[in-house]
Amino acid sequence: MDWLKASAAEQGRAILAGLISPVEQTEAYLDAATRHPYGNSIYARLSAGRARAEAVAAHDRAKAGLRRSLLDGVAISWKDNIDSAKIATEAGSRLLAGRVPSQDAAILAEATLQGMVCLGKTHMTELAFSGLGLNPMTRTPPNSFDPALAPGGSSSGAAVSVALGLAAAAIGSDTGGSIRVPAAWNGIVGFKPTHGAVSGQGVVPLCNRFDVAGPLARKVEDCAEIFAVLSRQPAPDLTGAASRPLRLMVLDGVPFDDAREGPVAAFEDAVKRLAAAGAKITHAAPTCVTEAMALAPLLFAPEAYGIWRDQIEAAPELMYPPILERFRGGREASAADYVAGWENLNRLRAEWARFVAGYDAVILPTSPILPPDTQRLLNEPDYFTTENLLTLRNTRIGNLLGLPAISLPTGHPACGLMMMGQAGQDLALLVAAATAEAALN
């Protein structure tokens, strides 16, 4: 068995059984990342010294029967906007070049306490403000299916590190789709928790009212175990996930506007397989979704620009022009309109919650498009803008409505099926996702 491409949970159980060593696994991942032809485009920097020390400690705990969690000794990568003590954290931006935090982010500290090994920091979109994964200011990771295509972002290196066997799992962050899009485009699982379910302390912000960190992995079980560590709670029991048929609502309307043939066909095929496995499928298009989406320009860019305005305007030449333009798109919003926008959004969230109360999950294509050609994105700024907005259109629904959401591979390359749960019901969504995963596989 190629243990580097085994799921994180499988690796954890193999460590427990003495089949593999955390030290050997960590060395193998470090070697694979160093030797891979795109290794430097996936990892912004490896934390080899830290990883080796943590792996030795995990090995000793395993020998003594003192493992701290299922994932004790499992090696994972971390997005470069998550602070790591004495290791540069630059959030994919020249504005933060040379930034070295003095302590770990709260989630990295918790993961380390539970025995997970930190392999290093992965490349990402500049300040996390794009869904395409393109970053000519630092590095753009390759898409794992085709290096010429965009990897998805902003957790681009995180997803690719898992898909190419350079990490057992990864931690990314999601403001408008930045975990789920790269997961879909690289054929893995990506889970966005409910906003506030895990600590944001020590995570470089984009929009504090939407940002949330979460896992990218090979299996739903991995995401459930990692989320349990990050949120400091027991992992859900997935063994009885298929105890009753899923109640699923296909979200019609907005998710399919201008959607490309490939993702739609993959989604429809996945829905057929879910139905064949016993899921009860209904369709609906509540108007609150359209109303919430109309608020997006008023809420995302103004907050992002408010956070980063001083640094950006002090050195705008350090930014990739399309990303700079996205930030500056928020500078004209009035405070009154921003506040009114949030008042409206909170009302729409309550309306949505009432509408979907009887469902295990709402499903839709993760992204309405396939990964575009990287070179064309670089050559055509207008194409970058239109593709980026469409890339994040479906995932942004979950962020706006304050929902946990997960992207599952459909079996069609670069096409994901997204499941949105109810706000705060992260564990229930993971159980439903495990049932769907079994049906899709």
RODO-2510 file (C-alpha; in nm, 4 decimals, decimal comma):
residues 441
     n   res          X          Y          Z
     1     m     0,0000     0,0000     0,0000
     2     d     0,1172     0,3522    -0,0815
     3     w     0,0807     0,4978     0,2664
     4     l     0,1541     0,8512     0,1445
     5     k    -0,1752     0,8444    -0,0448
     6     a    -0,3746     0,6714     0,2273
     7     s    -0,6337     0,8737     0,4131
     8     a    -0,5263     1,0530     0,7288
     9     a    -0,7468     0,8271     0,9435
    10     e    -0,6036     0,5165     0,7804
    11     q    -0,2553     0,6410     0,8562
    12     g    -0,3538     0,7096     1,2156
    13     r    -0,4839     0,3553     1,2576
    14     a    -0,1712     0,2145     1,0933
    15     i     0,0463     0,4055     1,3425
    16     l    -0,1624     0,2622     1,6258
    17     a    -0,1162    -0,0902     1,4864
    18     g     0,2579    -0,0411     1,4415
    19     l     0,2371    -0,0817     1,0643
    20     i     0,3971     0,2554     0,9898
    21     s     0,6153     0,4977     1,1830
    22     p     0,5406     0,8701     1,2141
    23     v     0,9126     0,9342     1,1623
    24     e     0,9276     0,7366     0,8390
    25     q     0,6023     0,8865     0,7111
    26     t     0,7159     1,2401     0,7829
    27     e     1,0514     1,1828     0,6150
    28     a     0,8757     1,0326     0,3158
    29     y     0,6449     1,3340     0,2818
    30     l     0,9341     1,5798     0,3177
    31     d     1,1312     1,3873     0,0571
    32     a     0,8330     1,3697    -0,1781
    33     a     0,7721     1,7443    -0,1485
    34     t     1,1401     1,8205    -0,2069
    35     r     1,1703     1,5922    -0,5081
    36     h     0,8391     1,6728    -0,6736
    37     p     0,8848     1,8854    -0,9877
    38     y     0,6182     2,1265    -0,8605
    39     g     0,7125     2,1026    -0,4945
    40     n     0,8258     2,4648    -0,4705
    41     s     0,5013     2,5772    -0,6314
    42     i     0,2937     2,3841    -0,3793
    43     y     0,4833     2,4494    -0,0560
    44     a     0,5836     2,8069     0,0196
    45     r     0,8220     2,6573     0,2755
    46     l     0,8700     2,3242     0,4483
    47     s     0,9121     2,3209     0,8260
    48     a     1,1418     2,0194     0,8226
    49     g     1,3002     2,0749     1,1642
    50     r     0,9672     2,1148     1,3374
    51     a     0,8134     1,8228     1,1495
    52     r     1,0944     1,5858     1,2406
    53     a     1,0832     1,6803     1,6083
    54     e     0,7062     1,6355     1,6204
    55     a     0,7300     1,3016     1,4388
    56     v     0,9887     1,1692     1,6865
    57     a     0,7656     1,2730     1,9771
    58     a     0,4660     1,1010     1,8123
    59     h     0,6743     0,7867     1,7562
    60     d     0,7721     0,7791     2,1234
    61     r     0,4115     0,8270     2,2356
    62     a     0,2968     0,5431     2,0099
    63     k     0,5615     0,3106     2,1517
    64     a     0,4557     0,4010     2,5057
    65     g     0,0834     0,3616     2,4336
    66     l     0,0218     0,7298     2,5002
    67     r    -0,1143     0,8525     2,1671
    68     r    -0,3232     1,1684     2,2051
    69     s    -0,5673     1,1239     1,9170
    70     l    -0,6381     0,9112     1,6119
    71     l    -0,4281     1,1578     1,4093
    72     d    -0,1296     1,1595     1,6459
    73     g     0,1750     1,1314     1,4199
    74     v    -0,0112     1,2104     1,0960
    75     a     0,1619     1,4759     0,8829
    76     i    -0,0430     1,7610     0,7358
    77     s     0,0183     2,0884     0,5537
    78     w    -0,1001     2,4345     0,6551
    79     k    -0,2140     2,7244     0,4379
    80     d     0,0248     3,0177     0,4524
    81     n    -0,2243     3,2496     0,6218
    82     i    -0,2208     3,0423     0,9432
    83     d     0,0433     3,1666     1,1855
    84     s     0,3278     2,9295     1,2674
    85     a     0,5794     3,0213     1,5387
    86     k     0,9193     3,1239     1,4033
    87     i     0,8189     3,0164     1,0519
    88     a     0,7276     3,2825     0,7974
    89     t     0,3555     3,3313     0,7343
    90     e     0,3044     3,5671     0,4400
    91     a    -0,0497     3,4908     0,3161
    92     g     0,0686     3,4754    -0,0444
    93     s     0,1405     3,8474    -0,0488
    94     r     0,4500     4,0579    -0,1002
    95     l     0,2909     4,3036     0,1402
    96     l     0,3700     4,0543     0,4173
    97     a     0,7107     3,9378     0,2942
    98     g     0,9332     3,8414     0,5857
    99     r     0,6482     3,8287     0,8377
   100     v     0,7413     3,5747     1,1069
   101     p     0,4863     3,5201     1,3883
   102     s     0,6076     3,4633     1,7413
   103     q     0,3471     3,1969     1,8172
   104     d     0,1208     2,9450     1,6480
   105     a    -0,2359     3,0214     1,5514
   106     a    -0,4784     2,8693     1,8003
   107     i    -0,5803     2,5907     1,5610
   108     l    -0,2194     2,4988     1,4815
   109     a    -0,1391     2,4935     1,8537
   110     e    -0,4365     2,2635     1,9166
   111     a    -0,3445     2,0323     1,6296
   112     t     0,0119     2,0121     1,7605
   113     l    -0,1157     1,9372     2,1098
   114     q    -0,3146     1,6449     1,9644
   115     g    -0,0029     1,5117     1,7921
   116     m    -0,0400     1,6171     1,4302
   117     v     0,2848     1,6878     1,2471
   118     c     0,3267     2,0238     1,0702
   119     l     0,4961     1,9626     0,7338
   120     g     0,5026     2,3240     0,6224
   121     k     0,3107     2,6138     0,4693
   122     t     0,1379     2,5950     0,1322
   123     h     0,1074     2,8572    -0,1388
   124     m    -0,2208     3,0436    -0,1692
   125     t    -0,3975     3,3209    -0,3526
   126     e    -0,2791     3,6691    -0,2572
   127     l    -0,4388     3,7571     0,0798
   128     a    -0,6944     3,4819     0,0032
   129     f    -0,9004     3,7050    -0,2282
   130     s    -0,9607     3,4838    -0,5347
   131     g    -1,1127     3,1461    -0,6071
   132     l    -0,8930     3,0610    -0,9053
   133     g    -0,5689     2,9887    -0,7193
   134     l    -0,3629     3,2088    -0,9503
   135     n    -0,0792     3,4017    -0,7837
   136     p     0,1905     3,5412    -1,0157
   137     m     0,3314     3,7481    -0,7264
   138     t     0,4577     3,4355    -0,5489
   139     r     0,3764     3,0950    -0,7008
   140     t     0,0763     2,9289    -0,8626
   141     p     0,0407     2,5582    -0,7795
   142     p    -0,0476     2,3209    -1,0634
   143     n    -0,3870     2,1609    -1,0891
   144     s    -0,3426     1,7956    -0,9914
   145     f    -0,5360     1,6764    -1,2984
   146     d    -0,3532     1,8990    -1,5473
   147     p    -0,0692     2,1392    -1,4538
   148     a    -0,1815     2,3839    -1,7225
   149     l    -0,5115     2,4452    -1,5442
   150     a    -0,5881     2,6664    -1,2453
   151     p    -0,5753     2,4788    -0,9119
   152     g    -0,8618     2,6632    -0,7430
   153     g    -0,8140     2,8895    -0,4473
   154     s    -0,7459     3,0457    -0,2298
   155     s    -0,6316     2,7257    -0,0532
   156     s    -0,4589     2,6165    -0,3727
   157     g    -0,1375     2,4604    -0,2411
   158     a    -0,3321     2,3002     0,0431
   159     a    -0,5551     2,1047    -0,1953
   160     v    -0,2775     2,0103    -0,4345
   161     s    -0,0503     1,8915    -0,1521
   162     v    -0,3154     1,6344    -0,0602
   163     a    -0,4150     1,5399    -0,4140
   164     l    -0,0542     1,4698    -0,5178
   165     g     0,0401     1,2747    -0,2053
   166     l     0,2589     1,5439    -0,0476
   167     a     0,0547     1,5580     0,2762
   168     a    -0,1952     1,3310     0,4477
   169     a    -0,4390     1,6220     0,4765
   170     a    -0,4287     2,0002     0,4828
   171     i    -0,5751     2,2976     0,6631
   172     g    -0,7083     2,5832     0,4538
   173     s    -0,9462     2,8725     0,5047
   174     d    -1,2737     2,9668     0,3377
   175     t    -1,4294     3,3115     0,3005
   176     g    -1,6306     3,2622    -0,0184
   177     g    -1,5352     2,9114    -0,1300
   178     s    -1,1614     2,8883    -0,0755
   179     i    -1,1640     2,5355     0,0704
   180     r    -1,4379     2,3828    -0,1431
   181     v    -1,3358     2,5088    -0,4880
   182     p    -0,9768     2,3763    -0,4776
   183     a    -1,1058     2,0533    -0,3226
   184     a    -1,3471     2,0059    -0,6133
   185     w    -1,0967     2,1008    -0,8812
   186     n    -0,8394     1,8546    -0,7419
   187     g    -1,0688     1,5618    -0,6691
   188     i    -1,0625     1,5611    -0,2881
   189     v    -1,2945     1,6467     0,0024
   190     g    -1,3081     1,9989     0,1471
   191     f    -1,5067     2,0996     0,4553
   192     k    -1,6008     2,4564     0,5503
   193     p    -1,7276     2,4679     0,9094
   194     t    -1,9897     2,7103     1,0330
   195     h    -1,8323     3,0505     1,0851
   196     g    -1,7037     3,0663     1,4424
   197     a    -1,6933     2,6889     1,4939
   198     v    -1,3125     2,6987     1,5102
   199     s    -1,0887     2,9729     1,6429
   200     g    -0,9677     3,2410     1,4032
   201     q    -0,6953     3,3618     1,6391
   202     g    -0,3696     3,3829     1,4495
   203     v    -0,5238     3,3429     1,1038
   204     v    -0,4439     3,6330     0,8706
   205     p    -0,7878     3,7829     0,7968
   206     l    -0,9623     3,8622     0,4730
   207     c    -1,3174     3,9216     0,6001
   208     n    -1,3503     3,8445     0,9694
   209     r    -1,7284     3,8019     0,9489
   210     f    -1,6951     3,5240     0,6894
   211     d    -1,3475     3,3691     0,7363
   212     v    -1,3280     3,0172     0,8757
   213     a    -1,0515     2,7547     0,8688
   214     g    -1,1163     2,3909     0,7841
   215     p    -0,9719     2,0679     0,6449
   216     l    -0,9024     1,9355     0,2969
   217     a    -0,8521     1,5610     0,2826
   218     r    -0,9106     1,2376     0,0958
   219     k    -1,2131     1,1202     0,2925
   220     v    -1,5019     1,2646     0,4919
   221     e    -1,3737     1,0733     0,7942
   222     d    -1,0477     1,2689     0,7769
   223     c    -1,2364     1,5983     0,7720
   224     a    -1,4487     1,4880     1,0669
   225     e    -1,1453     1,3885     1,2734
   226     i    -0,9546     1,7073     1,1914
   227     f    -1,2569     1,9279     1,2567
   228     a    -1,2996     1,7589     1,5950
   229     v    -0,9406     1,8505     1,6846
   230     l    -0,9673     2,2088     1,5605
   231     s    -1,3004     2,2661     1,7361
   232     r    -1,1991     2,0810     2,0537
   233     q    -1,4852     1,8337     2,0593
   234     p    -1,5325     1,4593     2,0045
   235     a    -1,5452     1,3404     1,6456
   236     p    -1,8851     1,2259     1,5194
   237     d    -1,9579     0,8556     1,4973
   238     l    -1,9761     0,7837     1,1246
   239     t    -2,0294     0,4095     1,1562
   240     g    -2,4073     0,4414     1,1474
   241     a    -2,4138     0,7118     0,8829
   242     a    -2,6347     0,5099     0,6484
   243     s    -2,8961     0,4180     0,9099
   244     r    -3,1744     0,6001     0,7231
   245     p    -3,2214     0,7537     0,3773
   246     l    -3,0852     1,1044     0,3309
   247     r    -3,3329     1,3867     0,2794
   248     l    -3,1725     1,6122     0,0214
   249     m    -3,2888     1,9289    -0,1521
   250     v    -3,1388     2,0235    -0,4870
   251     l    -3,0999     2,4002    -0,4921
   252     d    -3,2331     2,5011    -0,8323
   253     g    -3,2016     2,8432    -0,9889
   254     v    -2,8894     3,0458    -0,9103
   255     p    -2,6364     2,7556    -0,8963
   256     f    -2,7171     2,6600    -1,2545
   257     d    -2,7217     3,0056    -1,4150
   258     d    -2,4491     3,0093    -1,6847
   259     a    -2,3148     2,6786    -1,5505
   260     r    -2,0966     2,4798    -1,7884
   261     e    -2,1992     2,1420    -1,9249
   262     g    -1,9308     1,9355    -1,7483
   263     p    -2,0075     2,0274    -1,3867
   264     v    -2,3838     2,0088    -1,4466
   265     a    -2,3604     1,6622    -1,6039
   266     a    -2,1369     1,5407    -1,3203
   267     f    -2,3811     1,6760    -1,0625
   268     e    -2,6811     1,5169    -1,2303
   269     d    -2,5004     1,1829    -1,2441
   270     a    -2,4125     1,2117    -0,8749
   271     v    -2,7753     1,2909    -0,7847
   272     k    -2,8886     0,9793    -0,9716
   273     r    -2,6429     0,7671    -0,7728
   274     l    -2,7599     0,9209    -0,4459
   275     a    -3,1215     0,8498    -0,5373
   276     a    -3,0338     0,4928    -0,6354
   277     a    -2,8777     0,4500    -0,2905
   278     g    -3,2059     0,5528    -0,1288
   279     a    -3,1762     0,9295    -0,0854
   280     k    -3,5023     1,1209    -0,1050
   281     i    -3,4482     1,4075    -0,3494
   282     t    -3,6615     1,7198    -0,3851
   283     h    -3,6013     2,0442    -0,5758
   284     a    -3,6583     2,4049    -0,4727
   285     a    -3,5372     2,7572    -0,5472
   286     p    -3,6165     2,9829    -0,2489
   287     t    -3,5991     3,3529    -0,3321
   288     c    -3,3914     3,4282    -0,0235
   289     v    -3,0879     3,2854    -0,2066
   290     t    -3,1137     3,5380    -0,4887
   291     e    -3,1662     3,8185    -0,2383
   292     a    -2,8649     3,7118    -0,0323
   293     m    -2,6405     3,6865    -0,3378
   294     a    -2,7282     4,0425    -0,4327
   295     l    -2,5743     4,1560    -0,1032
   296     a    -2,2328     3,9974    -0,1710
   297     p    -2,0667     4,3017    -0,3333
   298     l    -2,1726     4,5147    -0,0376
   299     l    -2,0351     4,2808     0,2292
   300     f    -1,7168     4,1064     0,1126
   301     a    -1,5014     4,3673    -0,0628
   302     p    -1,5814     4,6578     0,1745
   303     e    -1,4731     4,4557     0,4785
   304     a    -1,1634     4,3237     0,3028
   305     y    -1,0611     4,6721     0,1912
   306     g    -1,1312     4,8109     0,5365
   307     i    -0,8917     4,5578     0,6890
   308     w    -0,6146     4,5957     0,4298
   309     r    -0,6529     4,9530     0,3017
   310     d    -0,3504     5,1028     0,4761
   311     q    -0,1084     4,8285     0,3726
   312     i    -0,2426     4,8145     0,0180
   313     e    -0,2338     5,1865    -0,0494
   314     a     0,1142     5,2169     0,1003
   315     a     0,2522     4,9807    -0,1650
   316     p    -0,0087     4,8918    -0,4310
   317     e     0,2682     4,8044    -0,6783
   318     l     0,3362     4,4891    -0,4762
   319     m    -0,0023     4,3426    -0,5678
   320     y    -0,1294     4,1558    -0,8732
   321     p    -0,3533     4,4134    -1,0481
   322     p    -0,6723     4,2003    -1,0661
   323     i    -0,6493     4,1296    -0,6922
   324     l    -0,5752     4,4936    -0,6173
   325     e    -0,8833     4,5868    -0,8199
   326     r    -1,0971     4,3410    -0,6199
   327     f    -0,9906     4,4997    -0,2922
   328     r    -1,0438     4,8522    -0,4208
   329     g    -1,3907     4,7509    -0,5327
   330     g    -1,4939     4,7892    -0,1689
   331     r    -1,3692     5,1396    -0,1031
   332     e    -1,6823     5,3284    -0,2109
   333     a    -1,9332     5,1449     0,0087
   334     s    -2,0989     5,3575     0,2751
   335     a    -2,1104     5,2510     0,6372
   336     a    -2,4891     5,2849     0,6373
   337     d    -2,5272     5,0545     0,3360
   338     y    -2,2901     4,8001     0,4922
   339     v    -2,4862     4,7916     0,8174
   340     a    -2,8174     4,7710     0,6326
   341     g    -2,6744     4,4880     0,4230
   342     w    -2,5975     4,2847     0,7331
   343     e    -2,9421     4,3520     0,8741
   344     n    -3,0959     4,2187     0,5552
   345     l    -2,8643     3,9197     0,5467
   346     n    -2,9525     3,8182     0,9015
   347     r    -3,3203     3,8292     0,8073
   348     l    -3,2543     3,6134     0,4995
   349     r    -3,0539     3,3635     0,7051
   350     a    -3,3526     3,3148     0,9348
   351     e    -3,5839     3,2730     0,6352
   352     w    -3,3493     3,0117     0,4849
   353     a    -3,3288     2,8195     0,8133
   354     r    -3,7077     2,7875     0,8239
   355     f    -3,7237     2,6767     0,4615
   356     v    -3,4674     2,3928     0,4880
   357     a    -3,5440     2,2701     0,8402
   358     g    -3,6592     1,9284     0,7201
   359     y    -3,3522     1,8368     0,5142
   360     d    -3,0241     1,6656     0,5989
   361     a    -2,8503     1,8819     0,3386
   362     v    -2,9011     2,1056     0,0391
   363     i    -2,6990     1,9971    -0,2653
   364     l    -2,5617     2,1783    -0,5703
   365     p    -2,2527     2,1720    -0,7935
   366     t    -1,9506     2,2965    -0,5978
   367     s    -1,8412     2,5146    -0,8887
   368     p    -2,0404     2,5860    -1,2041
   369     i    -1,7244     2,5785    -1,4164
   370     l    -1,4223     2,3578    -1,4755
   371     p    -1,0691     2,4822    -1,4003
   372     p    -0,9724     2,7398    -1,6639
   373     d    -0,6389     2,7588    -1,8416
   374     t    -0,3829     2,9375    -1,6235
   375     q    -0,2039     3,1128    -1,9075
   376     r    -0,5269     3,2540    -2,0459
   377     l    -0,6145     3,3899    -1,7021
   378     l    -0,2765     3,5635    -1,6934
   379     n    -0,3099     3,7017    -2,0438
   380     e    -0,6706     3,8239    -2,0248
   381     p    -0,7635     4,0321    -1,7175
   382     d    -1,1315     4,0452    -1,8143
   383     y    -1,1378     3,6658    -1,8410
   384     f    -0,9793     3,6430    -1,4946
   385     t    -1,2557     3,8616    -1,3521
   386     t    -1,5498     3,6821    -1,5093
   387     e    -1,4163     3,3318    -1,4367
   388     n    -1,3299     3,4196    -1,0780
   389     l    -1,6783     3,5515    -1,0049
   390     l    -1,8403     3,2444    -1,1587
   391     t    -1,5972     3,0091    -0,9828
   392     l    -1,7060     3,1339    -0,6396
   393     r    -2,0740     3,1888    -0,7187
   394     n    -2,2093     2,8602    -0,5806
   395     t    -1,9818     2,8291    -0,2796
   396     r    -2,0508     3,1876    -0,1734
   397     i    -2,4128     3,0909    -0,1060
   398     g    -2,3043     2,8904     0,1978
   399     n    -2,0870     3,1718     0,3314
   400     l    -2,3607     3,4300     0,2941
   401     l    -2,6186     3,2095     0,4638
   402     g    -2,3779     3,1165     0,7447
   403     l    -2,3815     2,7426     0,6746
   404     p    -2,1353     2,4562     0,7099
   405     a    -2,0647     2,3067     0,3674
   406     i    -1,8611     2,0236     0,2216
   407     s    -1,7480     1,9359    -0,1302
   408     l    -1,7315     1,5692    -0,2300
   409     p    -1,5700     1,4241    -0,5428
   410     t    -1,8273     1,3070    -0,7964
   411     g    -1,5937     1,0693    -0,9769
   412     h    -1,5793     1,3135    -1,2691
   413     p    -1,2465     1,5014    -1,2824
   414     a    -1,2552     1,8480    -1,1234
   415     c    -1,6292     1,8288    -1,0511
   416     g    -1,7551     1,8381    -0,6945
   417     l    -2,0922     1,7933    -0,5301
   418     m    -2,1515     2,0396    -0,2479
   419     m    -2,3665     1,9664     0,0551
   420     m    -2,4782     2,2552     0,2754
   421     g    -2,6001     2,1794     0,6263
   422     q    -2,7795     2,3870     0,8843
   423     a    -2,5936     2,6598     1,0716
   424     g    -2,4113     2,5182     1,3728
   425     q    -2,4933     2,1587     1,2782
   426     d    -2,1466     2,0742     1,1509
   427     l    -2,1342     1,7227     1,2936
   428     a    -2,4729     1,6331     1,1460
   429     l    -2,3548     1,7499     0,8045
   430     l    -2,0402     1,5368     0,8311
   431     v    -2,2521     1,2312     0,9101
   432     a    -2,4744     1,3026     0,6087
   433     a    -2,1656     1,3573     0,3924
   434     a    -2,0242     1,0192     0,4958
   435     t    -2,3478     0,8580     0,3787
   436     a    -2,3325     1,0458     0,0480
   437     e    -1,9651     0,9596     0,0045
   438     a    -2,0425     0,5891     0,0376
   439     a    -2,3172     0,6176    -0,2242
   440     l    -2,0984     0,8108    -0,4663
   441     n    -1,8151     0,5612    -0,4317
***
